[in-house]
C-alpha cells in the first residue's frame, strides 16, 4: 500500500536579525581590504583575458597599474596607451594621471584592458 504524502505550503522566511547583521559585516569587510600602509589588491585583466593580481597603494597614480597590464600583453607603453583603454570595475575609464584614491579604489578592484573602438589620432 503506497503512503499518501501531502504538499505542505512553505512560507519564505523573512530576514532574521542574524541575516541582517551579516550585511553590516560585509560593508566592514570592504574597509578591511586596505592594509594599514594603504596598500590593497587589484586584479588586472589584459585584452587576452590574462589575469594578474598586484598590490597597489592608494597614494599611487593609475599609470603604474596600466603599465603592468600593457606588459602582460607584451606591448610597449606608447602603443598600448594609444590603442587600449582601461576600465575600472566595469564602470569608469581610467586615465594614467588618475590618483587611485580619487578613483575610490577600495581593494579587490578590477582593471580591464580593452581595445579602443575609435583610433585616437585622425590620420591624413
Secondary structure, 3 states (H helix, E strand, C coil): CCCCCCCCCCCCCCCCHHHHHHHHHHHHHHHHCCCCCCEEEEEEECCCCCEEEEEEECCCECHHHHHHHHHHCCCCHHHHHHHEEEEECCCEEECCCCECCCCCCCCCEEEEEEECCCCCCCCC
